[in-house]
Amino acid sequence: MATVELAVDEGVGTISLNRPHRHNAVDDELYALLHETWAQAQADPAIRVVLIRGNGPSFCSGRDTAQLGERVAGESDLSFVRRHQQTRVHQLESPKPVVAAVRGNALGGGLEMALAADVRIAASDLRMAFPEIRYGLMTDTGGAALATMLAGPSRAKWLLMTGRPIGAEHALAWGLVDQVVAPEELDATAAQFAAELATRPPEALAMIKMTVDGMWHGQLHGALRNELLGQVALFGGEDYKARKRARQAGR
C-alpha cells in the first residue's frame, strides 16, 4: 500500500497522504514518497492546481513519534532539518496554486504543511496544534513564520508556546483557515474549489502567487534559518534528551 497517492482529474492533482491508522503521521517512507510525488505533480503539465489531503480521520499528525529524533546512519540533526526545510520551500515556491483540505488532526509538521498551502479549507472537526514544545522542541519547517503571517505574533506565540490545540472555528477567526464545512462536505468542497482554480490561466495564477508571496519571501527564509539553528540547538539540549529518555522508558 502506497503511503502517498496521486490522482489527476481535469487539471487538479490530488495528493493524498495514506497512513490513516497513524493519522497520516510522517515516517521516513511517507516523507520520501511525498517528496517524490510533489516533484511529479510539479513536472506534470496536466496538473495546474495541487490539492493535498489525508485519507482517514486526519489530515496529518506531524512527525511519527515512533521516529522522533531518529536519524538514518550518519545524518546529523542539521542535515535532517535542512532536508525537510527544502521540501517545505519547494511547496511554498510552487508556481501552481496549492489547496489543503484539512480535517481531524493537523499537528506539528502536518500543520506546517497545511499553513504552507495557498488556501486552506477545513472540516468542522479540525484540531490543529504545534505540540513540539512538549518534547522540548520547536517548529522547524516554517511554522513560526507562517503562523505569525496568518494569525499575528501574539496568536502565533500562544500556539507555539503552549502546544494547546484549537478547533476549526477558532482557526477561522484567527485567519489560519479560509473556510469551514461539515466533515462529509470537505472533499467535495475542496475539489470543487481546486477545479475552479484550474480553469484560470496558469501563467496569471503563477504571477499572482509570486506577487503576493514576494511580500514576505525574505522574512520567511530568514525565519527558516532561525528555526534551523534553534531546532538543532534544542535537539542537542539536555531538556529534549531527558524527555526523549522518558518517552523511551514509557514504551
C-alpha positions in Angstrom: 0.0 0.0 0.0 1.5 3.3 -1.1 1.6 5.8 1.8 1.1 8.7 -0.7 -1.2 8.6 -3.7 -1.6 11.0 -6.7 -4.7 11.3 -8.8 -5.1 13.7 -11.7 -8.5 14.9 -12.9 -9.4 18.0 -15.0 -6.2 19.9 -14.2 -6.2 19.1 -10.4 -3.5 16.8 -9.0 -4.8 15.4 -5.7 -2.1 14.2 -3.3 -3.5 12.0 -0.6 -1.5 11.0 2.5 -2.3 7.4 3.1 -1.4 6.2 6.6 -4.9 6.6 8.1 -4.1 4.1 11.0 -1.5 6.6 12.2 -3.5 9.8 11.4 -1.1 10.2 8.4 1.9 10.7 10.7 5.1 11.3 8.6 7.6 8.5 8.9 10.7 8.2 6.7 8.8 6.2 4.0 6.0 8.7 3.7 8.4 11.6 3.7 10.4 10.2 0.8 7.3 9.3 -1.2 5.7 12.7 -0.6 8.9 14.4 -1.8 8.9 12.3 -4.9 5.1 12.8 -5.5 5.4 16.6 -5.1 8.1 16.7 -7.8 6.0 14.6 -10.1 3.0 16.9 -9.6 5.1 20.0 -10.3 6.6 18.5 -13.5 3.2 17.2 -14.9 1.8 19.8 -17.4 -1.6 18.2 -17.0 -1.7 19.4 -13.3 -2.5 23.1 -12.9 -3.5 23.1 -9.3 -2.4 20.8 -6.4 -4.9 19.6 -3.8 -3.4 18.0 -0.7 -5.5 16.0 1.7 -5.3 13.0 4.1 -7.1 9.6 3.9 -8.9 8.6 7.0 -9.9 10.7 10.0 -7.0 13.2 9.9 -5.0 15.4 7.6 -1.6 14.8 9.1 -0.5 14.4 12.7 3.1 15.5 12.0 6.3 13.5 12.5 5.6 10.0 13.6 6.6 10.0 17.3 8.0 6.4 16.9 10.7 8.0 14.8 11.0 11.4 16.5 14.7 12.2 16.9 15.8 9.1 14.9 18.2 9.6 12.1 19.5 7.4 9.3 23.1 6.3 9.8 25.5 9.2 9.5 22.9 12.0 9.2 23.2 15.0 11.5 20.4 17.0 13.1 21.5 19.9 10.8 21.3 17.8 7.7 17.9 16.3 8.7 16.3 19.7 9.4 17.7 21.3 6.3 16.4 18.4 4.1 12.9 18.8 5.5 13.1 22.6 5.1 14.0 22.2 1.5 10.9 20.1 0.9 8.8 22.9 2.5 10.4 25.5 0.4 9.6 23.5 -2.7 5.9 23.5 -1.6 6.0 27.3 -0.8 7.6 28.2 -4.1 5.3 26.0 -6.3 4.1 28.2 -9.2 0.9 26.1 -9.1 -1.7 27.0 -6.5 -1.9 24.6 -3.6 -5.1 23.9 -1.8 -5.2 22.0 1.5 -8.3 20.1 2.7 -7.7 19.7 6.4 -9.7 17.5 8.8 -9.1 15.9 12.2 -5.6 16.3 13.4 -3.3 18.8 11.8 -0.3 18.8 14.2 3.3 19.9 14.1 4.8 19.3 10.7 1.3 18.4 9.4 0.1 21.9 10.4 3.1 23.5 8.8 2.3 21.6 5.6 -1.3 23.0 5.7 -0.2 26.5 6.5 2.2 26.5 3.6 -0.7 26.0 1.2 -2.3 29.0 -0.6 -5.8 28.2 0.6 -7.0 26.0 3.5 -10.5 24.5 3.6 -11.2 22.9 6.9 -13.7 20.4 8.2 -15.5 21.4 11.4 -13.8 18.5 13.3 -10.3 20.1 12.7 -7.9 20.1 15.6 -4.7 22.0 15.0 -1.7 22.4 17.3 2.1 22.8 17.5 2.9 20.1 20.1 6.7 20.4 19.7 7.1 22.4 22.9 6.0 19.4 24.9 9.0 17.5 23.5 11.4 20.3 24.3 11.5 21.3 20.6 10.1 24.0 18.3 8.8 24.2 14.7 11.4 23.8 12.0 9.8 24.0 8.6 8.3 27.4 8.7 5.5 27.0 11.3 6.6 30.0 13.4 6.7 32.4 10.4 3.6 31.1 8.7 1.5 31.3 11.9 2.8 34.8 12.5 2.0 35.9 9.0 -1.5 34.5 9.1 -2.6 35.0 12.7 -0.3 37.6 14.1 2.6 37.4 16.5 0.6 37.1 19.8 -1.5 34.3 18.5 1.5 32.5 16.9 3.3 32.7 20.3 0.1 31.3 22.0 0.1 28.3 19.7 3.9 27.7 19.7 4.5 28.3 23.5 1.5 26.3 24.8 1.2 23.5 22.4 -2.6 23.7 23.0 -5.0 22.7 20.2 -7.6 25.0 18.6 -10.7 24.0 16.6 -11.9 24.9 13.2 -14.0 28.0 14.1 -11.1 29.3 16.3 -8.7 28.7 13.4 -11.1 30.5 11.0 -11.3 33.5 13.4 -7.5 33.7 13.6 -7.1 33.5 9.8 -5.4 30.1 9.9 -8.1 28.5 7.6 -10.2 30.2 5.0 -13.5 28.2 5.0 -15.1 25.7 7.4 -17.5 23.0 6.2 -19.1 19.8 7.6 -16.7 16.8 7.5 -18.8 15.0 4.9 -18.6 18.0 2.6 -14.9 18.7 2.9 -13.5 16.6 0.0 -16.2 17.8 -2.5 -15.8 21.4 -1.5 -12.1 21.4 -1.7 -12.1 19.5 -5.0 -14.6 22.0 -6.4 -12.5 25.0 -5.4 -9.4 23.4 -6.8 -11.2 22.6 -10.1 -12.3 26.3 -10.3 -8.8 27.5 -9.9 -7.7 25.0 -12.6 -9.9 26.8 -15.1 -8.0 30.1 -14.6 -5.0 31.0 -16.9 -2.0 29.2 -15.3 0.5 32.0 -16.0 -1.7 34.5 -14.4 -2.1 32.3 -11.4 1.6 31.9 -11.1 2.2 35.6 -11.4 -0.4 36.4 -8.8 1.0 33.9 -6.4 4.6 35.2 -6.9 3.5 38.8 -6.3 1.6 38.1 -3.1 4.2 35.7 -1.7 7.0 38.1 -2.7 5.8 40.5 0.0 7.1 38.1 2.8 9.6 36.0 0.9 12.7 37.4 2.7 11.1 37.3 6.1 10.1 33.6 5.7 13.5 32.5 4.5 15.1 34.4 7.4 12.7 32.7 9.8 13.6 29.3 8.3 17.2 29.9 9.1 16.4 30.8 12.7 14.2 27.7 13.0 17.1 25.6 11.7 19.6 27.0 14.2 17.1 26.9 17.1 15.9 23.3 16.4 19.4 21.9 16.0 20.4 23.5 19.3 17.3 22.1 21.0 17.9 18.6 19.7 21.3 18.8 21.4 19.9 20.2 24.7 19.5 18.3 27.9 15.8 19.1 28.2 15.0 17.3 24.9 17.3 14.4 25.8 15.7 13.9 29.2 12.2 14.0 27.6 13.3 11.5 25.0 14.6 9.1 27.6 11.4 9.4 29.5 9.3 8.6 26.4 11.5 5.6 25.5 11.3 4.3 29.1 7.5 4.5 28.9 7.1 2.4 25.8 
